[in-house]
Amino acid sequence: MKIYPSHKIYITKSPIHGFGVFANQTIYEGDIIEETPICDLGIEKGQSTSLMIDYRFNWPQGSGGNWDKQVLAWGYGSLYNHSESPNAFWRSNLERGTFEFVANKTIEADDEIFVYYGN
């Protein structure tokens, strides 16, 4: 399996919070912005820990709360900032064992890319 870095994005200081992910070019609705490998943090369901609390994801995503692991998204995956009205979303690619960040609307060059973190 090969994962290539995305040339559609760059990282810089965000006016919202810390660093953020920004579009390097126009990204269209449905485009995969970035695919990232994941790193299992070894956190068991029900275990209470603050380890990487602001950067970890449930894996797999979108499984009705039936996640198996808590993971980090490599690449720029942990740098997308939150919005209640995001212009992108993330999903688990079970076949490849990766996350995909996908545009849910057209994102113009130099716009920050936001995802919804969940409840």
N, C-alpha and C positions, 0 to 999 in steps of 0.2 A: 504494500500500500504506500502511495506517495501522497503527501499533502504539500501543496505549494503555497507560499505566502501570498496574501492578497495584495494586489497593486491598487485596489479600489479605495484603500483607507490609509490614514496616518494618525499618529497620536500627538496631541499637544495639550497644553493647559486648557481646562474647561472653565467657562464662566459659571458653570453650575456647581462643580465639585472636583477638586484635584485635577487629574488628567481625564481626558475623554477620547473617544474614537470619532474621527471626522472623515467625511467623504472626500476622496481625492479627485473624484469625477462624478458625473451624474450616475446614480444607481437607481435602477428601475424596480418597480413593484415586482416581487417574486424572485429577484436576483439573489443569489447567495452572495453575501458580503464577505464572509470569511468562514472557513472550516477549521476547527481547532481540535487537536488531540486532547484527551483528558487525563488527569492524574488522580487515582483513587486515594483519598485521604485516610482510609481505614476507619472511618467513623461508623459505628454500628447504629442501626435504628434504635431510637430511645436513649442513646448515649448523649449526655449533656456536655458540651464543650464549646468554648469560644474560639477554637482553632480556626483561623482564617474565616471567621463568621461573615465578614463583608464581601468575601470573594468566592465562596463555595456555592455549588449548585447541587440539586438533587438529580440523581441519574437512575433510570432514564426520566427525562422531562415529560410532562403531559400524560403520566400514567395514573391519574386519579389519586395521587398521594401514595401510590404503591412503588416508591422508589427503592432501589436496591443499595445504592451507595451515595456518599457525598464526595464530590470531585471538584478539582480545579480545572478550569478551561485554560489551556495553554494559549499561545498566540496572544492576541489582544482580548481574549474572551472575558477576562476579569476586569477590564477597563471600561466597558460600556456603562454609561450612567443610566439611572432609572428615570422613567417618566410615566405618569398616569395616562398619557396619550403618546405612546412610543411610535417611532417610524420604522421599527424593526422588531423581530422576535427571534428567539432561539429555539431550536428543536434538537432532539437526540437523533443521530443517525445510528441506529442499532447495528446495521450491517457493517459499518466501518468503525464503530466505537468512537465516534466523534460528536462534537456539537457543530451545528450549522447556524450561523446568524444570517437572517433573511430579511430583506426589505419588505415591509407591508404597505409601502407607498413610495412614490418617487422621492429620492433624497438628492438634493442639489449639491454640487461641489462646494466644499468648505462648511457644509451643515454638520452639526454634531449628530451622531447616531445614538438613539436611545432605545432601550428595551424596558419592558415591564418586569420587575423582579418578582412579582407575586405578593401574596398576603404576608 
